[in-house]
Amino acid sequence: MRGTTRNARAVFVALAAWSLAACGGATPEPRDQARDGEELDVIGSIVGDVEVDLEAVEEIAEEEETYTGPTTLTINLRVVDQRTPQGSYTLKDAGGKVVVDKGELGKPVQVNQGAYTIEFRSPVVFGNPVYVLKDVAVAGPEQTIDETFPAGRLTLNTHRGATFKRCTPIAFTVVRMANEEPLEGTGRTCEPLYIEAGHYELRLQLSKTKYQPVEIRVNREQMTEAPIQLEN
């Protein structure tokens, strides 16, 4: 097998040398065919009497070789206006096996080349959702993946009275409108909330038994501020 590879490489080197010579305008002089009992010089018979830059030929051959080693992979994440926020990722191979668990954003790791699934988590995003990327091709000596979490930034400026004088902080819960699923955690008005893009009902907690519903849509990478007058 090694001999076959060596012969193939010799032929490639010969052809590359011929190409280099041709580009330089030189016309090679073919050598005579081997006489009886003599070994035929394959390279010499193809190239002829031409001076060859062997270093250039070797560089061409190396470029043609396919890289089969590991990949140094760096995964970055952006959440609206925050780059590389707190968070981590899980990397799974094509068979679903976890290759990197709780990977650190922005820190290089070495993995085999192939197709992977990446699962992102970030405490910055309300409700602790998981953002999944499937069939991500990883190849070559080095690769950087820059991804944006599909979330927006929302700020509710709640106030009492007909005119806005100051923001009155109030707690709220979040329900996804599509399936009436409540999200984990409690939000608070008057401060930015990073939340996955979607259609929601925010339930402002006016008292222990009463809440004020606010229906709102959040778009990916959109930063929204909404004034809300609180009910009595």
Buried (B, 14 or more C-beta within 10 A) or exposed (E): EEEEEEEEBEEBBBBBBBEBBEEEEEEBEEBEEEEEEEEEEEBBBBBBEBEBEEEEBEEBEEEEEEEEEEBBBBBBBBBBEBEBBEBBBBBBBEEEEEBBEEBEBEEEBEBEBBEBBBBBBBEBBBBEBEBEBEEBEBEEEEBEBEBBBBBBBBBBBBBEEEEBEEBBEBEBBBBBEEEEEEBEEEBEBBEBBBBBBBEBBBBBBBEEEEBBEBEBEBEEBEEBEEEBBBEE
